[in-house]
Structures are given as C-alpha cells and as structure tokens.
Amino acid sequence: MSPAGKNAVPTAKCDAFLGKIALDDDKAVGATWVRLGLDLSAAGVPELATAVYPEYQRRGIGSLMMTELIRMCSGTYSAIILSVRASNPALHFYERFEFTPRGRLENRVGTESIVMSRRLQEPVPR
Ligand SMILES: CC(C)(COP(=O)(O)OP(=O)(O)OC[C@H]1O[C@@H](n2cnc3c(N)ncnc32)[C@H](O)[C@@H]1OP(=O)(O)O)[C@@H](O)C(=O)NCCC(=O)NCCS
C-alpha cells in the first residue's frame, strides 16, 4: 500500500454523495465518488467518477479508493453505474472490480463510451 493510500480519508457523506479522497500528506492526489441525480443514475444506483493524478497512477491508489467506496456503498445502494470511453485503459481497471458492460452510448465528444455496472449487497431493509 502506498503512503498516499494509507492516508485516504472519507470526505463527504450524505444521502446523495459518498466519496473518498486520497492524500499524500496534505495534498489531494486522487478522488473517487458516487452521486445520485446524474444522467445514468437511477433510484438506489448512483453514478461513479474516479481519477488519480497522473504522477500517482499505477501505485494502487485507485484500487484502494475503489475498494473502500464499494464497501461504503454496500448495504446502501443496490448497484453502481458508470460510463467510460471505450478507448480508456480505465476500462480494465473497472473490470478488475467486477464492473460489467451494460451498453454503449455516444459521449459528449462524439466517441463511444461503455456503460458498466456492478451489483452490491442488497440494502438492509429499514
Ligand atoms: C483509472 C484510474 C483512476 C486508476 O487509478 P490508479 O491509481 O492508477 O489504479 P491502480 O494503481 O490501483 O490500478 C492500476 C490498474 O488499473 C489499470 N490501469 C490504470 N491505468 C492504466 C493505463 N494507463 N494503462 C493500462 N492499464 C491501466 C490496470 O489494470 C492497472 O493494473 P496494473 O498496474 O497492475 O497493470 C487512473 O488511472 C486515472 O485517474 N485515470 C485517468 C482518469 C480516468 O480515466 N478516470 C476514469 C474516467 S471513467
């Protein structure tokens, strides 16, 4: 585990947003979050976004944040959905976390994106 990953801390939590930020000392070097209310999201299925600064990539930071975010979302949401450009190597990153393709769409720059989702543990009934 990288020093930055060890310092990852939760930064936001409310009904419509869950997220993690990875810190290297006080510097934010990556973030992963889910939100309801975006184009792909549906009831109980928030949309995911993630990024790590280029100089911090391929050190396990994205995996650390994703593992923790999936843990945080399990029991609250039934699934997570996302879209990723078909040419983006992040596609393989998502496959490692059991996201599977659900469809394709034309993104805002006119190229193809893959819609992927991952089921979570069923929410605990209230
Ligand atoms: C996707 C992203 C968040 C992964 O974060 P990370 O800290 O680099 O991820 P990890 O180090 O935990 O895991 C890396 C794995 O992701 C995949 N991966 C990530 N970037 C990759 C690249 N440029 N080329 C090939 N595989 C890549 C590989 O499977 C890699 O495993 P490996 O290093 O054993 O080959 C990061 O690469 C990123 O910020 N990319 C740019 C922003 C982006 O595309 N976000 C997704 C938009 S939908």
The ligand as an SDF file (V2000), in Angstrom:
LIG
                    3D

 48 50  0  0  0  0  0  0  0  0999 V2000
   -8.3520    4.7860  -13.6750 C   0  0  0  0  0  0  0  0  0  0  0  0
   -7.5060    5.3230  -12.5140 C   0  0  0  0  0  0  0  0  0  0  0  0
   -8.3820    6.0680  -11.5200 C   0  0  0  0  0  0  0  0  0  0  0  0
   -6.8480    4.1320  -11.7960 C   0  0  0  0  0  0  0  0  0  0  0  0
   -6.1120    4.6420  -10.6850 O   0  0  0  0  0  0  0  0  0  0  0  0
   -4.6980    4.0350  -10.3230 P   0  0  0  0  0  0  0  0  0  0  0  0
   -4.2850    4.5860   -9.0020 O   0  0  0  0  0  0  0  0  0  0  0  0
   -3.7750    4.2330  -11.4640 O   0  0  0  0  0  0  0  0  0  0  0  0
   -5.0870    2.4870  -10.2050 O   0  0  0  0  0  0  0  0  0  0  0  0
   -4.2810    1.3010   -9.5210 P   0  0  0  0  0  0  0  0  0  0  0  0
   -2.8230    1.6180   -9.4580 O   0  0  0  0  0  0  0  0  0  0  0  0
   -4.9600    0.9210   -8.2800 O   0  0  0  0  0  0  0  0  0  0  0  0
   -4.5790    0.1310  -10.5560 O   0  0  0  0  0  0  0  0  0  0  0  0
   -3.9820    0.2180  -11.8150 C   0  0  0  0  0  0  0  0  0  0  0  0
   -4.6900   -0.7390  -12.7380 C   0  0  0  0  0  0  0  0  0  0  0  0
   -5.6740   -0.0520  -13.4960 O   0  0  0  0  0  0  0  0  0  0  0  0
   -5.4840   -0.3630  -14.8900 C   0  0  0  0  0  0  0  0  0  0  0  0
   -4.8850    0.8390  -15.4850 N   0  0  0  0  0  0  0  0  0  0  0  0
   -4.9490    2.0870  -14.9720 C   0  0  0  0  0  0  0  0  0  0  0  0
   -4.3530    2.9580  -15.8040 N   0  0  0  0  0  0  0  0  0  0  0  0
   -3.9210    2.2610  -16.8490 C   0  0  0  0  0  0  0  0  0  0  0  0
   -3.2350    2.5990  -18.0410 C   0  0  0  0  0  0  0  0  0  0  0  0
   -2.8910    3.8730  -18.3520 N   0  0  0  0  0  0  0  0  0  0  0  0
   -2.9050    1.6230  -18.9090 N   0  0  0  0  0  0  0  0  0  0  0  0
   -3.2430    0.3550  -18.6520 C   0  0  0  0  0  0  0  0  0  0  0  0
   -3.9070   -0.0490  -17.5140 N   0  0  0  0  0  0  0  0  0  0  0  0
   -4.2290    0.9030  -16.6350 C   0  0  0  0  0  0  0  0  0  0  0  0
   -4.5600   -1.5680  -14.9290 C   0  0  0  0  0  0  0  0  0  0  0  0
   -5.3510   -2.7330  -14.7820 O   0  0  0  0  0  0  0  0  0  0  0  0
   -3.7050   -1.3390  -13.7100 C   0  0  0  0  0  0  0  0  0  0  0  0
   -3.1880   -2.5050  -13.1490 O   0  0  0  0  0  0  0  0  0  0  0  0
   -1.6140   -2.8020  -13.3160 P   0  0  0  0  0  0  0  0  0  0  0  0
   -0.8960   -1.5600  -12.8630 O   0  0  0  0  0  0  0  0  0  0  0  0
   -1.3960   -3.9990  -12.4220 O   0  0  0  0  0  0  0  0  0  0  0  0
   -1.4270   -3.0860  -14.7730 O   0  0  0  0  0  0  0  0  0  0  0  0
   -6.3690    6.2500  -13.0360 C   0  0  0  0  0  0  0  0  0  0  0  0
   -5.6330    5.5430  -14.0000 O   0  0  0  0  0  0  0  0  0  0  0  0
   -6.8520    7.5620  -13.6280 C   0  0  0  0  0  0  0  0  0  0  0  0
   -7.0430    8.5450  -12.9090 O   0  0  0  0  0  0  0  0  0  0  0  0
   -7.0130    7.6110  -14.9370 N   0  0  0  0  0  0  0  0  0  0  0  0
   -7.3690    8.9030  -15.6090 C   0  0  0  0  0  0  0  0  0  0  0  0
   -8.7710    9.3540  -15.2680 C   0  0  0  0  0  0  0  0  0  0  0  0
   -9.7870    8.3750  -15.7840 C   0  0  0  0  0  0  0  0  0  0  0  0
   -9.6650    7.8670  -16.9090 O   0  0  0  0  0  0  0  0  0  0  0  0
  -10.7940    8.1100  -14.9500 N   0  0  0  0  0  0  0  0  0  0  0  0
  -11.8880    7.2360  -15.3180 C   0  0  0  0  0  0  0  0  0  0  0  0
  -12.9060    8.0070  -16.1060 C   0  0  0  0  0  0  0  0  0  0  0  0
  -14.3280    6.9730  -16.4610 S   0  0  0  0  0  0  0  0  0  0  0  0
  1  2  1  0
  2  3  1  0
  2  4  1  0
  2 36  1  0
  4  5  1  0
  5  6  1  0
  6  7  2  0
  6  8  1  0
  6  9  1  0
  9 10  1  0
 10 11  2  0
 10 12  1  0
 10 13  1  0
 13 14  1  0
 14 15  1  0
 15 16  1  0
 15 30  1  0
 16 17  1  0
 17 18  1  0
 17 28  1  0
 18 19  1  0
 18 27  1  0
 19 20  2  0
 20 21  1  0
 21 22  1  0
 21 27  2  0
 22 23  1  0
 22 24  2  0
 24 25  1  0
 25 26  2  0
 26 27  1  0
 28 29  1  0
 28 30  1  0
 30 31  1  0
 31 32  1  0
 32 33  2  0
 32 34  1  0
 32 35  1  0
 36 37  1  0
 36 38  1  0
 38 39  2  0
 38 40  1  0
 40 41  1  0
 41 42  1  0
 42 43  1  0
 43 44  2  0
 43 45  1  0
 45 46  1  0
 46 47  1  0
 47 48  1  0
M  END
$$$$
